Amino acid sequence: MKTTLCVKVLPNASVNEIVGFEGDALKIRIKAPPEKDKANVELIRFLAKKLKISRSDITLLKGRKSKLKLLEIENISYEKLLEKINLS
């Protein structure tokens, strides 16, 4: 089972947090700066912890250097994902 998720990342935030949806994209604030892939690594680490899955279950498909990213998340349904981030 694979779920794709569009994410809008706001780097250099004071805390890592999920803000909510902005259109189809899940808006997430990340503490790491947008340099040398730090924000992407932190995003995957934060989501894996929040969803209680392995970091290797999350793949960045598109948007490595963009605020808008497309993630593929394995072993979780979209409904379960929403439930775990408390936005359902």
N, C-alpha and C positions, 0 to 999 in steps of 0.2 A: 504494500500500500504506500503510495506516494502522494504528497500534497504539495502544491505549489502555492507560494505566498509572495505577494508583492509588498515590499517594505520601503518606507521612506525613512531614512536615517538622518538624525540631527546630531552631528558630532559636537564635541567640546561642551557637553552638558555638565551640569554639576552632579547629576546622578544618572545611573542607568534606569530607565523606566519606559513602560509602554504607555503612550499617551492615548491612543484610540485610533479609530479609522478616519482617514482623510480620503474620501472617495473609495477606491478599491484597495488602497495601500494602508497597511498597518504602520502608524507613525511611532517610531521608537527613538528616544533620546539615549545617546551613548556618550560616556565620559571621554573616551579616547579621541585623539585628534585624527583628522582625515589624511594622515600621511603614512607612507610606508606600510599600507594595509592594516594599520593598527585598529581603525574603526571597524573594519570587516571582521577581524579576529575577535574583537570584543563583542560585536553583535552576535556572532555565532556562539561564543561562550555564554553570553547572557541568555539567549534564547534556549540553548540546550539546558541550562540550569532551570529556567522558568518552566520548560516543558517536561523536565525530568527525563531527558533522552541523552544519548551520546552525541558529542560534537560531530562525530563522523556521520551521523544521520542527517546532518544539514549540509547542503551543497549550495554554493553561490553560483547560480547559472548565468546571470547577467548583472551588470552594473558595478563592477569592481571599483570604478573610479567615479561613480555617480551617486547622488543621494537616493535615487530610486533603484532598488535592487529586486531581483527575482530569485527567490530561494526555493529549493526543492527539499522537502522534509520527509524522510522515510519513517515508516512504522507508526504513523499517526494520521487519523482522519482529520478533515477540516473541522468537523464538529467537536472532536476531542481537543483539537488545538485551541479553538475558541473557548472551550470550557476551562482549559488549563490557564489561559491568560485572563480569565474572568471578564470576557467581553461578550459572552453569548446571551 
